[in-house]
Amino acid sequence: MDFAALLEPAIKFFSEGVGKIIADFARMLYEILYPANAEPAHPIEIPK
């Protein structure tokens, strides 16, 4: 299976036109929902 042949159309779609708008919108949503400056996860004690 040639992954390059599978990924090439998707990369081309998301690089120009409507696909680029969709990719930019998805990236914006991701950055809003998961900000880089969020506090790190911390362990929670589970009672026994």
PyMOL Python script that loads the backbone (N, CA, C, O; Angstrom):
from pymol import cmd

cmd.read_pdbstr("""\
ATOM      1  N   MET A   1       0.849  -1.173   0.000  1.00  0.00           N
ATOM      2  CA  MET A   1       0.000   0.000   0.000  1.00  0.00           C
ATOM      3  C   MET A   1       0.897   1.239   0.000  1.00  0.00           C
ATOM      4  O   MET A   1       1.790   1.368   0.837  1.00  0.00           O
ATOM      5  N   ASP A   2       0.657   2.127  -0.924  1.00  0.00           N
ATOM      6  CA  ASP A   2       1.460   3.330  -1.084  1.00  0.00           C
ATOM      7  C   ASP A   2       0.781   4.495  -0.364  1.00  0.00           C
ATOM      8  O   ASP A   2      -0.198   5.058  -0.855  1.00  0.00           O
ATOM      9  N   PHE A   3       1.314   4.846   0.805  1.00  0.00           N
ATOM     10  CA  PHE A   3       0.707   5.911   1.598  1.00  0.00           C
ATOM     11  C   PHE A   3       0.828   7.270   0.913  1.00  0.00           C
ATOM     12  O   PHE A   3      -0.032   8.133   1.086  1.00  0.00           O
ATOM     13  N   ALA A   4       1.881   7.456   0.146  1.00  0.00           N
ATOM     14  CA  ALA A   4       2.052   8.725  -0.563  1.00  0.00           C
ATOM     15  C   ALA A   4       0.898   8.935  -1.546  1.00  0.00           C
ATOM     16  O   ALA A   4       0.406  10.052  -1.700  1.00  0.00           O
ATOM     17  N   ALA A   5       0.475   7.868  -2.201  1.00  0.00           N
ATOM     18  CA  ALA A   5      -0.638   7.974  -3.150  1.00  0.00           C
ATOM     19  C   ALA A   5      -1.944   8.277  -2.422  1.00  0.00           C
ATOM     20  O   ALA A   5      -2.824   8.932  -2.979  1.00  0.00           O
ATOM     21  N   LEU A   6      -2.077   7.809  -1.191  1.00  0.00           N
ATOM     22  CA  LEU A   6      -3.284   8.073  -0.412  1.00  0.00           C
ATOM     23  C   LEU A   6      -3.289   9.485   0.172  1.00  0.00           C
ATOM     24  O   LEU A   6      -4.331  10.139   0.211  1.00  0.00           O
ATOM     25  N   LEU A   7      -2.135   9.948   0.622  1.00  0.00           N
ATOM     26  CA  LEU A   7      -2.062  11.241   1.287  1.00  0.00           C
ATOM     27  C   LEU A   7      -1.966  12.424   0.330  1.00  0.00           C
ATOM     28  O   LEU A   7      -2.386  13.531   0.670  1.00  0.00           O
ATOM     29  N   GLU A   8      -1.426  12.204  -0.845  1.00  0.00           N
ATOM     30  CA  GLU A   8      -1.218  13.315  -1.775  1.00  0.00           C
ATOM     31  C   GLU A   8      -2.497  14.088  -2.095  1.00  0.00           C
ATOM     32  O   GLU A   8      -2.473  15.318  -2.032  1.00  0.00           O
ATOM     33  N   PRO A   9      -3.624  13.429  -2.438  1.00  0.00           N
ATOM     34  CA  PRO A   9      -4.839  14.205  -2.714  1.00  0.00           C
ATOM     35  C   PRO A   9      -5.340  14.986  -1.501  1.00  0.00           C
ATOM     36  O   PRO A   9      -5.828  16.107  -1.648  1.00  0.00           O
ATOM     37  N   ALA A  10      -5.226  14.409  -0.309  1.00  0.00           N
ATOM     38  CA  ALA A  10      -5.675  15.102   0.904  1.00  0.00           C
ATOM     39  C   ALA A  10      -4.794  16.316   1.183  1.00  0.00           C
ATOM     40  O   ALA A  10      -5.300  17.385   1.525  1.00  0.00           O
ATOM     41  N   ILE A  11      -3.491  16.157   1.040  1.00  0.00           N
ATOM     42  CA  ILE A  11      -2.576  17.282   1.263  1.00  0.00           C
ATOM     43  C   ILE A  11      -2.839  18.378   0.250  1.00  0.00           C
ATOM     44  O   ILE A  11      -2.852  19.559   0.598  1.00  0.00           O
ATOM     45  N   LYS A  12      -3.047  17.999  -0.997  1.00  0.00           N
ATOM     46  CA  LYS A  12      -3.324  18.992  -2.038  1.00  0.00           C
ATOM     47  C   LYS A  12      -4.632  19.726  -1.757  1.00  0.00           C
ATOM     48  O   LYS A  12      -4.713  20.941  -1.936  1.00  0.00           O
ATOM     49  N   PHE A  13      -5.673  18.984  -1.312  1.00  0.00           N
ATOM     50  CA  PHE A  13      -6.971  19.595  -1.010  1.00  0.00           C
ATOM     51  C   PHE A  13      -6.849  20.616   0.115  1.00  0.00           C
ATOM     52  O   PHE A  13      -7.382  21.720   0.011  1.00  0.00           O
ATOM     53  N   PHE A  14      -6.146  20.252   1.199  1.00  0.00           N
ATOM     54  CA  PHE A  14      -6.036  21.134   2.356  1.00  0.00           C
ATOM     55  C   PHE A  14      -4.975  22.216   2.184  1.00  0.00           C
ATOM     56  O   PHE A  14      -4.736  22.988   3.113  1.00  0.00           O
ATOM     57  N   SER A  15      -4.335  22.289   1.024  1.00  0.00           N
ATOM     58  CA  SER A  15      -3.316  23.301   0.773  1.00  0.00           C
ATOM     59  C   SER A  15      -3.829  24.488  -0.024  1.00  0.00           C
ATOM     60  O   SER A  15      -3.152  25.513  -0.111  1.00  0.00           O
ATOM     61  N   GLU A  16      -5.019  24.363  -0.609  1.00  0.00           N
ATOM     62  CA  GLU A  16      -5.499  25.438  -1.479  1.00  0.00           C
ATOM     63  C   GLU A  16      -7.026  25.508  -1.479  1.00  0.00           C
ATOM     64  O   GLU A  16      -7.706  24.516  -1.218  1.00  0.00           O
ATOM     65  N   GLY A  17      -7.544  26.686  -1.775  1.00  0.00           N
ATOM     66  CA  GLY A  17      -8.983  26.883  -1.953  1.00  0.00           C
ATOM     67  C   GLY A  17      -9.804  26.623  -0.704  1.00  0.00           C
ATOM     68  O   GLY A  17      -9.425  27.006   0.403  1.00  0.00           O
ATOM     69  N   VAL A  18     -10.942  25.960  -0.905  1.00  0.00           N
ATOM     70  CA  VAL A  18     -11.879  25.676   0.184  1.00  0.00           C
ATOM     71  C   VAL A  18     -11.237  24.768   1.235  1.00  0.00           C
ATOM     72  O   VAL A  18     -11.490  24.924   2.429  1.00  0.00           O
ATOM     73  N   GLY A  19     -10.430  23.847   0.803  1.00  0.00           N
ATOM     74  CA  GLY A  19      -9.756  22.956   1.740  1.00  0.00           C
ATOM     75  C   GLY A  19      -8.869  23.713   2.710  1.00  0.00           C
ATOM     76  O   GLY A  19      -8.796  23.359   3.887  1.00  0.00           O
ATOM     77  N   LYS A  20      -8.193  24.752   2.233  1.00  0.00           N
ATOM     78  CA  LYS A  20      -7.343  25.565   3.107  1.00  0.00           C
ATOM     79  C   LYS A  20      -8.190  26.313   4.129  1.00  0.00           C
ATOM     80  O   LYS A  20      -7.793  26.444   5.286  1.00  0.00           O
ATOM     81  N   ILE A  21      -9.344  26.799   3.712  1.00  0.00           N
ATOM     82  CA  ILE A  21     -10.242  27.486   4.647  1.00  0.00           C
ATOM     83  C   ILE A  21     -10.710  26.514   5.730  1.00  0.00           C
ATOM     84  O   ILE A  21     -10.739  26.864   6.909  1.00  0.00           O
ATOM     85  N   ILE A  22     -11.072  25.300   5.332  1.00  0.00           N
ATOM     86  CA  ILE A  22     -11.505  24.281   6.290  1.00  0.00           C
ATOM     87  C   ILE A  22     -10.365  23.944   7.250  1.00  0.00           C
ATOM     88  O   ILE A  22     -10.582  23.854   8.458  1.00  0.00           O
ATOM     89  N   ALA A  23      -9.161  23.756   6.725  1.00  0.00           N
ATOM     90  CA  ALA A  23      -8.007  23.420   7.569  1.00  0.00           C
ATOM     91  C   ALA A  23      -7.691  24.552   8.540  1.00  0.00           C
ATOM     92  O   ALA A  23      -7.412  24.300   9.713  1.00  0.00           O
ATOM     93  N   ASP A  24      -7.732  25.797   8.066  1.00  0.00           N
ATOM     94  CA  ASP A  24      -7.454  26.936   8.949  1.00  0.00           C
ATOM     95  C   ASP A  24      -8.503  27.054  10.046  1.00  0.00           C
ATOM     96  O   ASP A  24      -8.169  27.361  11.191  1.00  0.00           O
ATOM     97  N   PHE A  25      -9.769  26.812   9.710  1.00  0.00           N
ATOM     98  CA  PHE A  25     -10.844  26.866  10.704  1.00  0.00           C
ATOM     99  C   PHE A  25     -10.661  25.754  11.744  1.00  0.00           C
ATOM    100  O   PHE A  25     -10.817  25.993  12.942  1.00  0.00           O
ATOM    101  N   ALA A  26     -10.335  24.558  11.294  1.00  0.00           N
ATOM    102  CA  ALA A  26     -10.118  23.439  12.221  1.00  0.00           C
ATOM    103  C   ALA A  26      -8.924  23.730  13.128  1.00  0.00           C
ATOM    104  O   ALA A  26      -8.963  23.427  14.320  1.00  0.00           O
ATOM    105  N   ARG A  27      -7.862  24.318  12.567  1.00  0.00           N
ATOM    106  CA  ARG A  27      -6.686  24.661  13.366  1.00  0.00           C
ATOM    107  C   ARG A  27      -7.031  25.718  14.406  1.00  0.00           C
ATOM    108  O   ARG A  27      -6.557  25.657  15.541  1.00  0.00           O
ATOM    109  N   MET A  28      -7.866  26.697  14.015  1.00  0.00           N
ATOM    110  CA  MET A  28      -8.276  27.748  14.944  1.00  0.00           C
ATOM    111  C   MET A  28      -9.095  27.150  16.095  1.00  0.00           C
ATOM    112  O   MET A  28      -8.876  27.494  17.256  1.00  0.00           O
ATOM    113  N   LEU A  29     -10.032  26.262  15.776  1.00  0.00           N
ATOM    114  CA  LEU A  29     -10.824  25.617  16.828  1.00  0.00           C
ATOM    115  C   LEU A  29      -9.937  24.824  17.780  1.00  0.00           C
ATOM    116  O   LEU A  29     -10.122  24.877  18.996  1.00  0.00           O
ATOM    117  N   TYR A  30      -8.979  24.095  17.233  1.00  0.00           N
ATOM    118  CA  TYR A  30      -8.073  23.303  18.058  1.00  0.00           C
ATOM    119  C   TYR A  30      -7.270  24.205  18.997  1.00  0.00           C
ATOM    120  O   TYR A  30      -7.098  23.886  20.173  1.00  0.00           O
ATOM    121  N   GLU A  31      -6.778  25.334  18.471  1.00  0.00           N
ATOM    122  CA  GLU A  31      -5.989  26.246  19.301  1.00  0.00           C
ATOM    123  C   GLU A  31      -6.837  26.895  20.384  1.00  0.00           C
ATOM    124  O   GLU A  31      -6.328  27.180  21.468  1.00  0.00           O
ATOM    125  N   ILE A  32      -8.119  27.137  20.118  1.00  0.00           N
ATOM    126  CA  ILE A  32      -9.006  27.720  21.130  1.00  0.00           C
ATOM    127  C   ILE A  32      -9.337  26.691  22.205  1.00  0.00           C
ATOM    128  O   ILE A  32      -9.315  27.006  23.395  1.00  0.00           O
ATOM    129  N   LEU A  33      -9.642  25.466  21.793  1.00  0.00           N
ATOM    130  CA  LEU A  33     -10.056  24.439  22.749  1.00  0.00           C
ATOM    131  C   LEU A  33      -8.892  23.855  23.541  1.00  0.00           C
ATOM    132  O   LEU A  33      -9.071  23.432  24.683  1.00  0.00           O
ATOM    133  N   TYR A  34      -7.710  23.827  22.950  1.00  0.00           N
ATOM    134  CA  TYR A  34      -6.545  23.239  23.605  1.00  0.00           C
ATOM    135  C   TYR A  34      -5.377  24.224  23.544  1.00  0.00           C
ATOM    136  O   TYR A  34      -4.446  24.019  22.765  1.00  0.00           O
ATOM    137  N   PRO A  35      -5.409  25.281  24.345  1.00  0.00           N
ATOM    138  CA  PRO A  35      -4.342  26.286  24.281  1.00  0.00           C
ATOM    139  C   PRO A  35      -2.996  25.725  24.742  1.00  0.00           C
ATOM    140  O   PRO A  35      -2.931  24.844  25.599  1.00  0.00           O
ATOM    141  N   ALA A  36      -1.946  26.251  24.162  1.00  0.00           N
ATOM    142  CA  ALA A  36      -0.596  25.775  24.470  1.00  0.00           C
ATOM    143  C   ALA A  36      -0.175  26.151  25.886  1.00  0.00           C
ATOM    144  O   ALA A  36       0.694  25.493  26.459  1.00  0.00           O
ATOM    145  N   ASN A  37      -0.771  27.193  26.464  1.00  0.00           N
ATOM    146  CA  ASN A  37      -0.362  27.633  27.792  1.00  0.00           C
ATOM    147  C   ASN A  37      -1.266  27.062  28.892  1.00  0.00           C
ATOM    148  O   ASN A  37      -1.320  27.611  29.992  1.00  0.00           O
ATOM    149  N   ALA A  38      -1.959  25.989  28.606  1.00  0.00           N
ATOM    150  CA  ALA A  38      -2.820  25.361  29.603  1.00  0.00           C
ATOM    151  C   ALA A  38      -1.952  24.718  30.694  1.00  0.00           C
ATOM    152  O   ALA A  38      -0.809  24.333  30.447  1.00  0.00           O
ATOM    153  N   GLU A  39      -2.508  24.612  31.884  1.00  0.00           N
ATOM    154  CA  GLU A  39      -1.772  23.985  32.980  1.00  0.00           C
ATOM    155  C   GLU A  39      -1.561  22.507  32.666  1.00  0.00           C
ATOM    156  O   GLU A  39      -2.415  21.866  32.054  1.00  0.00           O
ATOM    157  N   PRO A  40      -0.423  21.976  33.089  1.00  0.00           N
ATOM    158  CA  PRO A  40      -0.163  20.553  32.833  1.00  0.00           C
ATOM    159  C   PRO A  40      -1.095  19.679  33.670  1.00  0.00           C
ATOM    160  O   PRO A  40      -1.601  20.097  34.711  1.00  0.00           O
ATOM    161  N   ALA A  41      -1.303  18.487  33.198  1.00  0.00           N
ATOM    162  CA  ALA A  41      -2.132  17.532  33.928  1.00  0.00           C
ATOM    163  C   ALA A  41      -1.424  17.129  35.216  1.00  0.00           C
ATOM    164  O   ALA A  41      -0.195  17.100  35.281  1.00  0.00           O
ATOM    165  N   HIS A  42      -2.200  16.825  36.216  1.00  0.00           N
ATOM    166  CA  HIS A  42      -1.620  16.381  37.466  1.00  0.00           C
ATOM    167  C   HIS A  42      -2.390  15.135  37.943  1.00  0.00           C
ATOM    168  O   HIS A  42      -3.590  15.003  37.705  1.00  0.00           O
ATOM    169  N   PRO A  43      -1.682  14.245  38.608  1.00  0.00           N
ATOM    170  CA  PRO A  43      -2.317  12.995  39.040  1.00  0.00           C
ATOM    171  C   PRO A  43      -3.369  13.246  40.125  1.00  0.00           C
ATOM    172  O   PRO A  43      -3.225  14.139  40.960  1.00  0.00           O
ATOM    173  N   ILE A  44      -4.397  12.457  40.090  1.00  0.00           N
ATOM    174  CA  ILE A  44      -5.466  12.526  41.090  1.00  0.00           C
ATOM    175  C   ILE A  44      -5.434  11.216  41.869  1.00  0.00           C
ATOM    176  O   ILE A  44      -5.430  10.129  41.290  1.00  0.00           O
ATOM    177  N   GLU A  45      -5.411  11.345  43.194  1.00  0.00           N
ATOM    178  CA  GLU A  45      -5.391  10.131  44.008  1.00  0.00           C
ATOM    179  C   GLU A  45      -6.750   9.449  43.967  1.00  0.00           C
ATOM    180  O   GLU A  45      -7.791  10.087  44.129  1.00  0.00           O
ATOM    181  N   ILE A  46      -6.720   8.155  43.750  1.00  0.00           N
ATOM    182  CA  ILE A  46      -7.943   7.365  43.730  1.00  0.00           C
ATOM    183  C   ILE A  46      -8.083   6.695  45.097  1.00  0.00           C
ATOM    184  O   ILE A  46      -7.202   5.936  45.501  1.00  0.00           O
ATOM    185  N   PRO A  47      -9.175   6.963  45.813  1.00  0.00           N
ATOM    186  CA  PRO A  47      -9.327   6.340  47.132  1.00  0.00           C
ATOM    187  C   PRO A  47      -9.479   4.828  47.031  1.00  0.00           C
ATOM    188  O   PRO A  47     -10.079   4.305  46.092  1.00  0.00           O
ATOM    189  N   LYS A  48      -8.923   4.144  48.018  1.00  0.00           N
ATOM    190  CA  LYS A  48      -9.003   2.677  48.014  1.00  0.00           C
ATOM    191  C   LYS A  48     -10.097   2.204  48.918  1.00  0.00           C
ATOM    192  O   LYS A  48     -10.316   1.000  49.044  1.00  0.00           O
TER     193      LYS A  48
END
""", "prot")
cmd.dss("prot")
cmd.show_as("cartoon", "prot")
cmd.util.cbc("prot")
cmd.orient("prot")
